[in-house]
Amino acid sequence: MDIFLTIFLYSSLSGLAIIIGGYLGTKKIPDKIFAFVLSFGSGVLISVLAYTLMHEAYRHSGPIFTSVAFMVGGLVFYAIEELLIKKFTPGLGLILGTALDDLPEALSMGIGFASNTGRLGMVLALSIFLHNIPEGISSTAEMIKEGNFSSKSAMTLAILLALLEPFAALTGYYLLRNIGETWLGMIMAFSGGSILFMTGTDMIPKAHKIGDKIDNIGLLTGFLAAFLLSRLM
């Protein structure tokens, strides 16, 4: 299959998960189920970072460059989060924050198709699909409750974010496929640091706050699901 079509189909599948999650986020979901879903998505991301993305980053750029890029990724998104809190209204901040959450995931997916015969991109796409459903639920529910968006407006934004997914993945592939191996690994590690920071500061705390320990089961289940996916593919 043509690489453009492959990336488009896999990244569109990941984007579809945002729409599914967005629709569910407009409905009333019991706190325990919501907490399980959030922590499941977090477990998926932590697993795919540890066993797939960071492993590949290390293979390309070695211990020092991988470590530096990973830490810089987390620190950059920490600074962005602080800027959004201080400089933007809650509604606009939520929109920008959600878009920035999705961007490194989609870019890393595109980069993954440029590495290791595309296997990494496929694993990332399917793992991000599992994660995007809970993220779509969370972001849409937050827009409605805290940003005072209507259900229709929040759903429209979820669709727009879903359309961003294939665009960012294709951009990541075509812009970065010919760069040197060290830089490729560093970009993967940067994405990994940013994704882990956002997971640890957003989804996991939310799940723990409302979950009554059910979130721990979701975290374990999500981690195991993504781990098995990475080994079986």
Phi, psi and omega in degrees: 000140178304138186297323178301312182294321179299310180297318181299316182292313181294318181288329176292324175299316177298319178295324178302325179298327177295320180294316178300312178297321179299317178297314180296329180291342177277352180259164177278114181247130178304143185304318183294320178292319178300316180296318179298315182295317179298313182290329175300312178299323178294317178298321177301311183294317180299318180294314183291330175293312186291318189258351184231293188295309182290328175299316180290321177300316179297320180298326182275320191239359175077177189292318187288305182296323178296316181296315181297312182296321179299313180293320179298320178302314178295317182292322178298316181285336171296315180296320179296318180298317178297320179296317180297321180294319187275327192254347186235154176293157182306318182295310180293322178299321178295318179297310181296319180297318180294318179296319180291329175299319184282333188299307181296329178295313182292320178297317180295328176298313178298318178297323180299328178286342177272356185236144169057047178056021177088353181300317181301317180299320179294315179298316179297318181299314181290323177292319179294326174303313180297326181279326187291335177296306177296326179293321177297319176299311184297311184293320179293315178299322180292321178298320181289316185281316187257331182264358179059033174277151171284161178301321180295316180295317179297321179292321177299317178295323177298320179294318178296320178295324178296323178291334178293331186301304179294326179298313181292321180296315179293323176297314179302319181291308188285332179278330191245359186292334185256008178282167182296158183300320181298314179295322178300313179296321180293322178293320175300314181294321177300314178299319179299317179296319180292320180294316181294321178300313182293324178294316183287336183257350184238290190290314182295313177300320178299314182296318182294326182294323186249357194273336183054049176074349176294337180296329178297321178293320178298318180298314179297315182295316179297317179300313182296318181300314181289324177298312179297322178299317181292330180278326186279339182274000000 
